[in-house]
């Protein structure tokens, strides 16, 4: 009797081969070694598996639906990027499905598999900090996926749209160095993602050029939310009273940092200077106003959708787009 819900992915896992290999064996679309073919067919017979040919035929038709899978908390940057993708999808007469995986890699993998099986035409993905090698199962068969904001170079056949996060880290750090700050606290969101790694590399390079040693103890995680930003700020400033500036990697953590600094009876920028990433709505209203370094979320979002359209129309299309940062200079960094 057929096992309920058995999929090609289940067969591939048991046979220790790719989903693409299982598909080629079942559909006889590629020369596969006799040993592999025999192993796959024995498993399909074991579960009495038959492919869903009606779904296969539907796959060849456009559903006019794409998915956006994001991983991070909805700060101002992410929210504006989502709005831009939604706007472009509507302009092009596409429906958009939105999923926030909230940094859960297993949920992300299940989501991608579900979206693929439910016949969306393509996916825009901002991946989690976890292992995303599973994407090879889809990209080897040229299923259209575009990575946005975050990326992983090791995944084949996926174009991406990102900001220049190395330059972002470099520029913000150089600006603080120009103000005479040598002990700069760096509050990041999540480790092992391209945005964090590239910004730290840029930060490190700026310090190197100023002949200031990189100090790992000044780098701390703030978990991309207000409470995390406040906790990270307190921990940094209480452990090292020589810190005179903070570079904070999202607007929610910046809000938390402002609250913590006020609670510690410190003054901005006299006691502690701040540069934050992301332009939150009150950044120019609070006193002192907050210097921010930003990437263009609207351009990133719309470009990602346009590249996905190209990918859906041409499976071999590959184009990486990297957009430069710019700084809104205000009083929190010491500028008057």
C-alpha positions in Angstrom: 0.0 0.0 0.0 1.2 3.5 -0.8 2.6 5.4 2.1 0.5 8.5 2.7 2.1 11.7 1.5 5.2 10.1 0.0 7.1 12.6 -2.2 10.0 12.5 -4.6 12.0 14.2 -1.8 11.3 11.3 0.6 12.4 8.8 -2.1 15.5 10.9 -2.8 16.4 11.0 0.9 16.0 7.2 1.3 18.0 6.5 -1.8 20.6 9.1 -0.9 20.3 10.8 -4.2 19.0 14.2 -5.4 15.4 15.0 -6.1 16.5 15.7 -9.7 17.9 12.1 -10.0 14.6 10.6 -8.8 12.7 12.7 -11.3 15.0 11.6 -14.1 14.6 7.9 -13.2 10.8 8.1 -12.9 10.3 10.1 -16.1 13.2 8.5 -18.0 14.5 11.9 -19.0 18.3 11.4 -18.5 20.7 8.5 -18.5 21.2 7.4 -14.9 23.4 4.5 -13.8 21.8 1.1 -13.7 22.6 0.7 -10.0 21.0 4.1 -9.1 18.0 3.5 -11.3 17.4 0.1 -9.6 17.7 1.6 -6.1 15.3 4.4 -6.9 12.8 2.1 -8.6 12.9 -0.4 -5.7 11.9 2.4 -3.3 9.1 3.6 -5.5 7.7 0.1 -5.7 8.1 -0.3 -1.9 5.7 2.6 -1.3 3.6 2.1 -4.5 4.6 5.6 -5.5 3.1 7.1 -8.7 3.9 10.7 -9.8 1.2 13.3 -9.9 1.1 13.9 -13.7 -1.8 16.4 -13.4 0.4 18.5 -11.2 3.3 18.1 -13.5 1.3 19.3 -16.4 0.1 22.3 -14.4 3.7 23.1 -13.6 4.2 23.9 -17.3 1.6 26.7 -17.0 2.0 30.1 -15.3 0.1 30.5 -12.1 0.8 34.2 -12.0 1.8 33.7 -8.4 5.2 34.2 -6.8 6.4 33.8 -3.2 8.5 36.1 -1.0 10.1 34.3 1.9 11.9 36.5 4.4 13.8 35.5 7.5 14.2 38.5 9.7 12.1 40.6 12.0 10.1 43.3 10.1 12.2 46.4 10.8 11.8 49.5 8.6 14.3 48.2 5.9 12.6 44.8 5.6 9.1 46.3 5.7 9.9 48.8 2.9 11.5 46.1 0.8 8.3 44.0 1.2 6.1 46.9 0.1 8.3 47.5 -2.9 8.0 43.8 -4.0 4.3 43.8 -3.5 3.9 47.0 -5.6 6.0 45.6 -8.4 4.1 42.3 -8.3 0.8 44.2 -8.6 2.2 46.3 -11.5 3.0 43.1 -13.4 -0.3 41.4 -12.5 1.2 38.8 -10.2 -0.1 37.5 -6.9 2.4 37.5 -4.0 2.5 35.0 -1.2 4.5 36.3 1.9 6.1 34.0 4.5 8.3 35.1 7.4 10.4 32.2 8.7 11.7 34.2 11.7 15.2 32.7 11.3 14.0 29.1 11.6 15.9 27.1 9.0 13.8 24.0 9.2 10.7 26.0 8.7 12.3 27.7 5.8 13.1 24.4 4.1 9.6 23.1 4.6 8.2 26.3 3.3 10.3 26.3 0.1 9.3 22.6 -0.5 5.6 23.4 0.0 5.7 26.5 -2.2 7.4 24.5 -4.9 4.9 21.7 -4.8 2.0 24.0 -4.8 3.0 25.5 -8.1 4.2 29.0 -7.6 6.1 30.3 -10.6 9.1 31.4 -8.6 10.4 32.5 -5.2 12.2 35.5 -3.8 14.2 34.3 -0.7 16.0 36.1 2.0 17.6 33.0 3.6 18.1 32.2 7.3 21.4 31.9 9.0 21.1 28.1 8.7 22.4 25.7 6.1 20.7 26.3 2.8 22.3 23.6 0.7 18.9 22.0 0.3 18.2 24.7 -2.3 20.4 22.7 -4.8 17.5 20.2 -5.1 15.5 23.0 -6.8 18.1 25.1 -8.6 19.7 22.1 -10.4 16.4 21.7 -12.1 16.4 25.5 -12.7 13.3 26.3 -10.6 13.3 30.1 -10.5 14.7 31.4 -7.1 16.2 34.8 -6.5 18.0 35.7 -3.2 17.5 39.1 -1.8 19.4 41.0 0.9 21.2 37.9 2.1 23.0 35.4 -0.1 25.1 32.3 -0.2 27.7 32.0 -3.0 27.8 28.2 -2.8 24.3 27.8 -4.2 24.2 27.3 -7.9 22.0 29.0 -10.5 20.5 31.7 -8.1 20.9 35.4 -9.0 20.8 37.8 -6.1 20.0 41.4 -5.3 21.9 42.8 -2.3 23.4 46.0 -0.9 27.2 46.5 -0.7 27.4 45.6 3.0 31.2 45.6 3.0 31.2 49.3 2.0 28.4 50.0 4.5 30.5 48.6 7.4 33.6 50.5 6.1 31.9 53.8 5.6 30.1 53.9 8.9 33.3 52.9 10.8 35.4 55.5 8.9 32.9 58.2 9.8 33.2 57.4 13.5 37.0 57.2 13.2 37.0 60.6 11.6 35.3 61.9 14.8 38.2 60.5 16.9 36.4 57.3 18.1 38.8 54.3 18.4 36.7 52.0 20.7 33.6 51.3 18.6 31.0 48.8 19.7 29.4 46.8 16.9 25.9 45.3 17.6 24.8 42.8 14.9 21.6 40.9 14.3 22.5 37.3 13.5 25.8 35.5 12.9 26.7 33.4 9.8 24.7 35.5 7.3 26.2 37.5 4.5 24.9 40.9 5.8 26.6 40.5 9.2 29.8 39.0 7.8 30.3 41.6 5.1 29.7 44.5 7.4 32.1 43.2 10.0 34.7 42.8 7.2 34.2 46.4 6.2 34.4 47.5 9.8 37.6 45.5 10.3 39.2 47.0 7.1 38.4 50.6 8.3 40.1 49.9 11.7 43.0 48.3 9.9 43.6 51.4 7.7 43.5 53.5 10.9 46.1 51.2 12.6 43.5 50.3 15.3 43.5 46.6 16.3 40.2 44.7 15.8 38.7 43.7 19.2 36.3 40.8 19.0 35.0 41.7 22.5 33.5 44.8 21.0 31.3 42.8 18.7 28.0 41.5 20.2 24.7 40.1 19.1 21.5 42.1 19.6 19.0 39.6 18.0 17.4 42.2 15.7 14.8 43.5 18.3 14.5 46.3 20.8 15.1 44.3 24.0 18.2 42.6 22.4 19.6 46.0 21.4 19.1 47.4 24.9 20.7 44.3 26.5 23.7 44.3 24.1 24.3 48.1 24.7 24.3 47.7 28.5 26.6 44.7 28.3 29.1 46.4 26.0 29.2 49.7 27.9 29.4 48.0 31.4 32.2 45.7 30.3 34.3 48.3 28.5 33.9 51.9 29.7 36.4 53.0 27.0 33.8 52.5 24.2 32.8 55.9 22.9 30.7 54.9 19.9 28.2 52.3 18.7 27.5 51.0 15.2 24.1 49.2 15.4 22.9 47.0 12.6 19.1 47.5 12.5 16.7 50.2 13.6 14.9 48.1 16.3 18.2 47.5 18.1 19.0 51.2 17.7 15.7 52.1 19.5 16.7 49.6 22.3 20.2 51.2 22.5 18.7 54.7 22.9 16.6 53.4 25.8 19.6 51.7 27.5 21.8 54.8 27.1 19.1 57.0 28.7 18.7 54.5 31.5 22.5 54.6 32.1 22.4 58.4 32.3 24.7 58.8 29.4 24.5 61.6 26.8 24.4 61.2 23.0 26.9 62.1 21.4 29.0 63.5 24.3 29.3 60.2 26.1 28.5 57.8 23.3 28.1 58.4 19.6 25.7 56.3 17.5 25.3 55.3 13.9 22.5 53.0 13.1 21.5 51.0 10.0 18.1 51.6 8.6 16.0 54.8 8.5 13.2 54.4 11.1 10.5 57.0 11.0 11.5 58.9 14.1 15.3 58.9 13.4 15.2 62.6 12.4 12.8 63.6 15.1 14.3 62.3 18.3 16.8 64.5 20.1 19.5 64.2 19.2 18.6 63.1 15.7 20.1 59.7 14.7 22.7 59.3 12.0 21.9 56.3 9.9 23.5 54.4 7.1 21.1 52.9 4.7 20.5 50.7 1.6 17.7 51.5 -0.8 15.0 49.0 0.2 12.6 50.0 -2.6 15.1 49.6 -5.3 16.3 46.3 -3.9 12.8 45.0 -3.7 11.7 46.0 -7.2 14.9 44.9 -8.7 14.6 41.5 -7.1 11.1 41.0 -8.6 12.3 42.1 -12.0 15.2 39.6 -11.9 12.8 36.9 -10.8 10.7 37.6 -13.9 13.8 37.3 -16.1 14.6 34.1 -14.4 11.1 32.7 -14.9 11.3 33.6 -18.6 14.9 32.4 -19.1 16.0 29.6 -16.7 19.7 30.3 -17.6 19.4 34.0 -16.6 22.0 35.0 -14.0 22.7 38.5 -12.9 23.9 39.7 -9.5 23.0 43.3 -8.5 24.8 45.1 -5.6 23.6 48.5 -4.6 25.7 51.1 -2.7 24.9 52.5 0.8 24.4 56.1 1.7 24.5 58.0 5.0 22.0 60.4 6.6 24.3 62.5 8.8 22.7 63.9 11.9 23.7 64.8 15.4 24.1 61.4 17.1 27.5 60.8 15.6 28.8 64.1 16.7 28.1 66.1 13.6 26.4 69.4 14.2 
